Amino acid sequence: MKVNKEQLKRMKRNEFVRTAIEYVDTGVVITDPELPDNPIVYTNEGFEKLSGYSTDEIIGNNCRFLQGADSDKETVAQLRSAIQNEEKIKVEIKNYKKNGEFFWNELQIYPVYFESEHQTFFVGVQQDVTKRKMAEERSEHYFEQVKRLSTPIVPIDRKVSIVPIVGHIDDERIDLILKNVSAHIQKSGDEYLIIDLSGVSHFTSELHKGVYQLHQLIKLMGAELMLTGARPDFVLEGVQADFSLSSVKSFPSVQHALITIN
Ligand SMILES: Cc1cc2nc3c(=O)[nH]c(=O)nc-3n(C[C@H](O)[C@H](O)[C@H](O)COP(=O)(O)O)c2cc1C
């Protein structure tokens, strides 16, 4: 075959790109959808390193060989549908290396038409994002802990619990307190709930509304709300508005409230 200047240029460029793909750290595979079960027909070094398998073990397999017990079924279904429809897709999926270790695979798949072959192939790009995913999972866990610790419910005796409110209160924290308190009362059958506001830095209208909602909720559940540590003007605020706290029993301190109960 005689090669003209333009073809030579293209061949050089192809070789240039192939060499680059061969040695990048990211996994790259190409699959042939015209062969039975869309097997891998090309793999680079990055994919060998990522998976722990050699080229010989990889070529000829469908990429699902990386999946295992904890690979999310919903994500696999998304992949199946994108491939069926020849659409590009990006997912994060739990995969397994040859030694059984799992890793989080940030997988991108592109349908690419290869002119030289007159057909569409799929190109998969795989990146190990385990460190980032683990850090995200840890920070979610810590955030949950902090949220839980920010609304502790302290049982005092058979019928009384205290919820000490500390720091800034916003709508999200109010929702959490309402949820936790209703679950707690249902379980414990408490008759009194003391909301202690002595650790609150700012008496805002959000807090006012939140305490009012708690009051309504607790009343509905057959228990009684007692407020301690609130500024008198805070309790009186909202008399004109829809959420008056004037019917809530308010005490200077938790001790004062407990004396009344016992
Ligand atoms: C190019 C390409 C690369 C793929 N790479 C991966 C991969 O790294 N990890 C994975 O779990 N699935 C990968 N898949 C998806 C699976 O091969 C398969 O399509 C998926 O499991 C859905 O099909 P199935 O239900 O027949 O298994 C890839 C698919 C293609 C086309």
The ligand as a Gaussian input file, in Angstrom:
#p B3LYP/6-31G(d) Opt

LIG

0 1
 C      -16.296000       0.226000      27.642000
 C      -16.946000      -0.332000      28.868000
 C      -16.258000      -0.299000      30.051000
 C      -16.839000      -0.801000      31.225000
 N      -16.148000      -0.765000      32.391000
 C      -16.722000      -1.253000      33.512000
 C      -16.013000      -1.223000      34.742000
 O      -14.884000      -0.763000      34.836000
 N      -16.627000      -1.678000      35.849000
 C      -17.912000      -2.178000      35.812000
 O      -18.427000      -2.577000      36.849000
 N      -18.596000      -2.227000      34.652000
 C      -18.047000      -1.789000      33.509000
 N      -18.757000      -1.815000      32.336000
 C      -20.161000      -2.282000      32.327000
 C      -20.319000      -3.781000      32.121000
 O      -19.511000      -4.242000      31.100000
 C      -21.788000      -4.099000      31.736000
 O      -22.134000      -3.356000      30.609000
 C      -22.750000      -3.779000      32.861000
 O      -22.480000      -4.691000      33.908000
 C      -24.237000      -3.897000      32.463000
 O      -24.494000      -5.022000      31.736000
 P      -24.928000      -6.463000      32.357000
 O      -26.207000      -6.263000      33.080000
 O      -25.077000      -7.323000      31.143000
 O      -23.825000      -6.915000      33.265000
 C      -18.168000      -1.343000      31.153000
 C      -18.848000      -1.384000      29.930000
 C      -18.242000      -0.890000      28.804000
 C      -18.994000      -0.946000      27.501000

